[in-house]
Amino acid sequence: MMKASLKAKYETDKAAATGTATIAFNAGDFKLRASMTDATVVNGPSLNGLALAVEKPGSFIFDYNVPKKDFRFQFMNSIRVLEKPLNLNYIHFRGDNRTILDGTLVFDSANKVSANHVLGSRGCKLKYSYVHGGLTTFEPSYDTTKNFWDFAVSRKVYGDDVCRATYQTTSKNLRFEWSRSSKLNGSFKVAASLCLADELKMPKLTAESSWDLDI
C-alpha cells in the first residue's frame, strides 16, 4: 500500500482568486510531488501552473516549474556546534540566479536563533524564537539591510489548534491564522491578511486543507 497526501489551497484578494492542488507520494526514501493551479485546467488541460518536485526529507528538495522551465534546489544538513544542533539550508533559484543560506541554532526546546542571508547582499535576517510554557511562541525578527522588525506570536489552543498573528512593520501588513493538524481528520489552515497602510484594500483570505491517503 502506498502513502500519499493531498493538499488544496484557495486564495482571494482584490485582483483575483486562485486555487492550488498538490499531491505527494512516498517512493522509498523519496517523496514525489506535483502541484497545479486553476490555470492548469481552465480552458482545457495545459502546463500552465504545473510544478513537479522530488524530495529526500532532511537531505534535498528539487522543484521544477514546467511552463517556465525553471528550477529551484535546496540542500539540507545538520551539524553540532558546542553540542547544540545547527540546521543548515542552501537554496538556489536558477531563474533569478539567487542563492540563500539559512541556519538555525537550537539551544533547547524553548530557544532557537535563525539567520538568513542572500549571497551578494550586505545584510541578513535574524530571528529569535522562544516557546513559553510549551504553548505560546514569540518570534521577533530583524532585517539588517532594511533596518526593520517583524513580529509573530502563536499559541496552541484546544489541543491540535494553533492561532498565530504576524505583523510586518515596513508594509504594515497584519495577518491572522488558525490552523489544525490531525492525523485522523486531516489538517487545515485559514488566514486573513490586512494592509493597515491602505484602508480601502480588501483583506486577502486564504484557506488550505490537506489529507493523508492510503492508495
C-alpha positions in Angstrom: 0.0 0.0 0.0 1.3 3.4 -1.0 1.2 6.5 1.2 0.1 9.8 -0.4 -1.0 13.2 0.7 -3.4 15.7 -0.9 -3.4 19.4 -0.3 -5.8 22.0 -1.6 -5.4 25.8 -1.3 -7.6 28.7 -2.2 -6.6 32.4 -2.1 -8.6 35.5 -2.8 -7.7 39.2 -2.9 -8.8 42.3 -4.8 -7.1 41.3 -8.0 -8.1 37.7 -8.4 -8.9 34.4 -6.8 -6.7 31.3 -7.3 -6.8 27.7 -6.4 -3.9 25.2 -6.0 -3.9 21.5 -5.6 -0.9 19.4 -4.6 -0.5 15.6 -4.4 2.6 13.8 -3.0 3.6 10.2 -3.0 6.2 8.4 -0.9 8.6 6.3 -3.0 11.0 4.6 -0.7 13.3 7.3 0.9 12.0 9.9 -1.6 8.8 11.9 -1.8 7.4 12.8 -5.3 5.1 15.9 -5.5 3.0 17.5 -8.2 1.1 20.7 -7.9 -1.2 22.6 -10.2 -3.3 25.8 -10.2 -6.6 26.6 -11.7 -4.7 27.9 -14.8 -3.7 24.2 -15.5 -7.3 23.1 -16.1 -9.2 26.2 -17.0 -9.9 26.4 -20.8 -8.7 22.8 -21.2 -5.7 20.9 -19.8 -2.3 22.8 -20.1 1.1 23.0 -18.5 0.3 26.5 -17.0 0.7 26.4 -13.2 2.2 22.9 -13.2 5.2 22.2 -10.9 7.0 18.9 -10.1 9.3 18.1 -7.2 11.5 15.4 -5.8 12.4 15.4 -2.1 14.5 13.3 0.2 13.4 14.5 3.6 16.3 16.0 5.6 18.6 15.9 2.6 17.4 17.8 -0.5 14.5 19.2 -2.5 14.4 19.7 -6.3 11.5 21.8 -7.7 10.8 22.2 -11.4 8.4 24.8 -12.8 7.2 23.1 -16.1 5.9 26.1 -18.1 8.8 28.3 -17.2 11.4 25.5 -17.5 12.9 26.8 -14.3 14.1 25.0 -11.2 15.0 25.5 -7.5 17.1 23.2 -5.5 17.6 23.0 -1.7 20.2 21.1 0.3 19.8 20.5 4.0 22.2 19.3 6.6 22.7 19.4 10.4 25.9 19.7 12.4 26.6 20.2 16.1 28.2 23.4 17.4 29.1 23.3 21.1 26.9 20.2 21.4 23.9 22.2 20.0 22.3 21.2 16.7 22.8 23.7 13.8 20.4 23.1 10.9 21.7 24.4 7.6 19.9 25.1 4.3 21.4 26.0 0.9 18.7 27.2 -1.6 19.4 28.2 -5.2 16.9 29.8 -7.6 18.1 29.3 -11.2 15.6 31.8 -12.8 16.7 34.9 -11.0 20.2 33.5 -10.1 19.6 33.9 -6.4 21.2 31.8 -3.6 20.1 31.8 0.0 22.0 30.5 3.1 19.9 29.7 6.1 20.9 28.4 9.5 19.1 27.7 12.8 20.9 27.0 16.1 18.7 25.2 18.6 19.8 25.9 22.2 17.0 23.8 23.8 13.3 23.0 23.2 12.3 26.6 24.0 15.0 28.7 22.4 16.5 28.9 18.9 18.1 31.6 16.7 18.0 31.7 12.9 19.9 33.7 10.3 19.0 34.1 6.6 21.5 35.6 4.1 21.1 36.2 0.3 24.5 35.8 -1.3 25.7 39.1 -2.8 23.7 41.2 -0.4 25.2 43.1 2.5 22.8 42.1 5.3 20.8 39.3 6.7 17.6 38.5 8.5 17.9 37.4 12.1 15.1 35.7 14.1 14.8 34.6 17.7 12.2 32.0 18.7 11.1 31.5 22.3 8.5 29.0 23.4 6.8 29.9 26.8 5.3 27.0 28.8 5.1 24.8 25.7 2.1 26.7 24.4 3.0 30.2 23.4 5.7 31.1 20.8 7.2 34.6 20.4 9.2 35.2 17.2 10.7 38.7 16.7 12.9 39.1 13.6 15.2 41.9 12.3 16.3 42.7 8.8 19.8 44.3 9.0 19.6 45.5 5.4 16.3 47.3 5.5 16.5 48.1 9.3 13.1 46.9 10.2 11.4 44.5 12.6 8.7 41.9 12.2 6.8 40.2 15.0 4.9 37.0 15.3 3.2 35.3 18.2 1.4 31.9 18.2 -0.4 29.8 20.8 -1.7 26.3 20.9 -5.4 26.0 21.9 -7.8 23.1 22.1 -5.0 20.5 21.7 -4.4 20.4 17.9 -5.3 24.0 17.1 -2.8 26.9 16.7 -3.6 30.6 16.5 -0.9 32.9 15.0 -0.6 36.6 14.4 2.2 38.3 12.5 2.9 42.0 11.8 5.4 43.4 9.2 6.4 46.9 10.2 7.6 48.1 6.7 4.4 47.1 4.8 2.2 47.5 7.9 0.7 44.1 7.0 -1.2 42.3 9.7 -2.0 38.6 9.3 -4.1 36.2 11.4 -4.0 32.4 11.1 -5.9 29.5 12.6 -4.6 26.0 11.8 -5.2 22.4 13.0 -3.0 19.4 12.4 -4.6 16.0 12.9 -3.5 12.6 11.6 -7.1 11.3 11.8 -9.1 14.2 10.3 -6.5 15.9 8.2 -5.1 19.4 8.5 -6.4 22.8 7.6 -5.4 26.5 7.8 -7.4 29.6 7.3 -5.8 33.1 7.2 -6.7 36.7 6.7 -4.2 39.4 5.8 -4.9 43.1 6.1 -2.7 46.1 5.0 -3.1 48.8 7.6 -1.5 51.3 5.3 -4.3 51.0 2.7 -7.8 51.2 4.4 -9.5 50.7 1.0 -7.8 47.5 0.2 -9.8 44.4 0.9 -8.3 41.7 3.2 -6.7 38.7 1.5 -8.2 35.4 2.5 -6.5 32.0 2.3 -7.9 28.6 3.0 -5.8 25.4 2.9 -6.6 21.8 3.7 -4.6 18.5 3.4 -5.3 14.8 3.9 -3.2 11.7 4.2 -4.3 8.8 2.0 -3.6 5.1 1.6 -3.6 4.0 -2.1 
